Amino acid sequence: MKALCKKYYGKWKSQVSGTTLVELIVSFVVLLILVTATVATLSPALNVFVKVSGMSRAQSVSDILIEKITGELGAATGNVYISEDGRQIAYDDQTGHQVIMMTDESGDINKLLLHYQSVHSADKTEILEDAVDWYFTDKAYMNSSIQELSFSREDGTSCIKVHLKLENKKTGYTYDRDKIIECYKVNADGFKSDEFPPVE
């Protein structure tokens, strides 16, 4: 009986022996190869996702800004002035207020700025309404910033070409957009090339 127990104990001991150091190293190497292959596969996919997501946000911001610019310039009245460098445009809105549209570069994010000039009395001696600045908040830009905003007149027409370039502050990706806007209430003579009105 004792010999039989010894025999079975020997078999059991040989079957439940521990993992050797070589087996452990091989297991870690195989695991490392699998992890590396997974990361190598997911990294490009993640980069594509980030780029597409950033482009989608930039397009949304661009749509919002272009819609605002189109609404303003499409309803412009009176005379329209475009600065020499093309970065500012001045016009009269529907209420007769003179507005200067430009990029506000004073904060962390460059934003679209509509500067409503102050309104003076007929004899220019007193201010009836103070100047007002209008812009979207930083949240509306979803980490995008205006890198370039320019205006140019299409020769011989009442149309203005707007070029907008946005840059994502986190990823560095850029998004360009061009739009031709017709100023329905401004005739060809309403576009002035003389001195641009000063910002009050």
Residue pairs with C-beta under 8 A, 6 or more apart in sequence:
50 171
51 171
51 173
54 168
54 170
54 171
54 173
55 173
55 175
57 142
57 143
57 144
57 168
58 144
58 166
58 168
58 173
58 174
58 175
59 175
60 142
61 140
61 141
61 142
61 144
61 166
62 164
62 166
62 175
62 177
64 136
64 140
65 112
65 136
65 146
65 164
66 162
66 164
66 177
66 179
68 112
68 136
69 101
69 112
69 162
69 164
69 179
69 181
70 179
70 181
72 91
72 93
72 99
72 101
72 114
73 80
73 89
73 91
73 101
73 160
73 162
73 181
73 183
74 181
74 182
74 183
74 184
75 93
75 94
75 184
75 185
76 91
76 92
76 93
76 183
76 185
76 186
77 91
77 92
77 93
77 94
77 96
77 185
77 186
78 91
78 92
78 96
78 98
78 186
78 190
79 91
79 92
79 186
79 190
79 191
79 192
80 89
80 90
80 91
80 153
80 160
80 183
80 186
80 190
80 191
80 192
81 89
81 90
81 91
81 191
81 192
81 194
81 196
81 197
82 88
82 89
82 151
82 152
82 153
82 160
82 191
82 196
83 89
83 196
84 196
85 150
86 150
86 151
86 152
87 102
87 103
87 149
87 150
87 151
88 100
88 101
88 102
88 151
88 196
89 100
89 101
89 102
89 151
89 160
90 98
90 99
90 100
90 101
90 196
90 197
91 98
91 99
91 101
91 183
91 186
92 98
92 99
93 99
93 116
97 116
97 117
97 119
97 129
98 116
98 117
98 197
99 114
99 115
99 116
99 117
100 114
100 115
100 117
100 197
100 199
101 112
101 113
101 114
101 115
101 151
102 113
102 115
102 149
103 110
103 111
103 112
103 113
103 146
103 149
104 110
104 111
104 112
104 113
104 133
104 135
107 138
108 138
108 145
108 169
109 138
109 141
109 144
109 145
109 146
109 169
110 145
110 146
110 147
111 135
111 136
111 138
111 141
111 145
111 146
112 135
112 136
112 146
112 149
113 133
113 134
113 135
114 133
114 134
114 135
115 131
115 132
115 133
115 134
115 199
116 131
116 132
116 133
116 134
117 131
117 197
117 199
117 200
118 127
118 128
118 129
118 130
118 131
118 200
119 127
119 128
119 129
120 126
120 127
120 128
121 127
121 128
131 200
143 168
143 169
143 170
144 166
144 167
144 168
144 169
144 175
145 166
145 167
145 168
145 169
146 164
146 165
146 166
147 165
147 166
147 167
147 174
148 163
148 164
148 165
149 162
149 163
149 164
149 165
150 162
150 163
151 160
151 161
151 162
151 163
152 160
152 161
152 163
153 159
153 160
153 161
153 191
154 160
154 161
154 180
156 188
157 182
157 188
158 182
158 183
158 184
158 186
158 187
158 188
158 190
158 191
159 180
159 181
159 182
159 183
160 180
160 181
160 182
160 183
161 178
161 179
161 180
161 181
162 178
162 179
162 180
162 181
163 176
163 177
163 178
164 176
164 177
164 178
164 179
165 174
165 175
165 176
165 177
166 174
166 175
166 177
167 173
167 174
167 175
168 174
168 175
183 190
